[in-house]
């Protein structure tokens, strides 16, 4: 019998579901012959409670697509739809029952894709991983791993993943599948073994909307969702809560993306990358990511990227709030060996050893129209830390951040830092030997244009801007005043256009 618990909204007594028949036939291979696929689809359509929402509408649509025969057309030509995609089946309504959700996904994979609509406000509680033969052939994965090993030879020494750790509570996504959550929750039972909810394999396309994913837990990357290198995912109005990645060096407590992902209007709360070098407490990106209008609260990572970690990927972040996240580096977000563009975004009250708000290392981090306020670092960079990277900061406010080390507003080491049209104000370096309340630069270069560096403070002068073995340029439209104990006096390199 199934060990899945029925949804909280279900009222029927438990019974053996016919999804066992479908999943049994498909466990060996989800790629079946034409006759087998048709038979599997017919059986799936008769599963109790799995109703097509609009079969009549689909029939009418297909009838409407048929055109009058042209001279010379044979029967096969006349049977084809007039436009691509019109042969798709209708939306499947999934009752409030975890077993039927599994059954619906098995069927959708067998049919080459599908669209599911969950029961409104239902809680689908999964109690064990879904066991199937994984059809992941590894072609793209192996090519990616070989390229990574060539680029960074140390990676080749990392132990390979144990396939037994790569488990999911729902069938692996191999096809284009849309899940409309209608406000439902998919949860892992509190005492269940570790598994995430969704794994999207090469060629798979998952669209997930209006659903909460709660208490996912993975022994490797992706506490709730893992998107591999050759897969895509769209996440809309999704809440990911209390999910964990236990990967020693990977992460993605909520989501790990190594493919192509778009996340909009979503929330990540209380997720963790808890491995010794865990990255991306809320979300870890190693592929191509577009992230818009979303919130990250109280997520954590042991290594870097408490809210978001972008590692060797490309990320475009817009209109996102990172608050009260924590990490070793980059409490709110981190860009490591990556390309990251962030705009119209808040970094508020995050904490880290380095880069309380954001950390950039050996990477490009472009920041525009940012509010970076109230963040704290125990070592360097209360607001922002950038090391061996390029960091333009435009039209932004870096205000009220604190460090117990160096550079309360911004810490730059062997980096190219550009501050343009921005205010760096009221930041405090409070350690016994702290310097550079506004900006601390060691080696590299700093260029400041039409900006204000004011009302910052440090224990050891200067409180405004400190430079050591660095080129520091301030244009004549910028203002560096009212910093304590000095503006630039005490810097190891002279800084022109800086008032004492």
Order of alpha helices (4+ residues) and beta strands (2+ residues): alpha-alpha-beta-alpha-alpha-beta-alpha-beta-beta-alpha-beta-beta-beta-beta-beta-beta-beta-beta-beta-beta-beta-beta-beta-beta-beta-beta-beta-beta-beta-beta-beta-beta-beta-beta-beta-beta-beta-beta-beta-beta-beta-beta-beta-beta-beta-beta-beta-beta-beta-beta-beta-beta
